Amino acid sequence: MLKSAKAKLVMFLSFVSMLGAQAQTENTNVTDSDLQKFADIFMEVQTENQNVQQEMVKVIKENGLEPQRFQEIQKAQMDPNTTAEVTDEETKSYEAVMSVLMEMQPKFEAKMQKIVTDNGLTLERYQKVATVIQTDTALQQKLQNIIVARQSGNENTEG
C-alpha cells in the first residue's frame, strides 16, 4: 500500500506542472492545514484521474483501436527515433481519438482547478504548496502518511 501511495503521489506531483506550477519557493511555509487540504485534493484528483482514464480508454476503443496500440502510435508520433507501421485506418482512428482527447483536456483542467478551490486553496497557494512539497522530502513523507491514514480509514477530518 505504501508503494502504491508513493507512486500515486509522484504522479500527482507531476500533475502540478499541468496547472502551470511555476511558483517560487522562497519563504513559503506549508502549514498542517495546507497539507491536509493538499491531501484532500490529491485523493479527489486521483479519483477524477481514474474516471478520465476510463473515459479515454472508451474513446480509444470506440474509434477502433486498443489502448496499447494507441500508445504505440502516440509514442511513434512523439519520438522521431521510434517507428511504428501505421495503416491509413489506424491514422484516421488515432487522429479522431486525439481530437476528442483535445476537447476533453480543458474540461479536465477546469475540474482539477475546481477541486483545488473547493478544498479551500487558491490555485496560487496550491501551486506554491505543491512546489515546496516537490523539493521537501519531509513534507512528502508527511503528506504520504496523511494519505495512507485516510485510505486505511484513520481519517483526520480536521484541517
Order of alpha helices (4+ residues) and beta strands (2+ residues): alpha-alpha-alpha-alpha-alpha-alpha
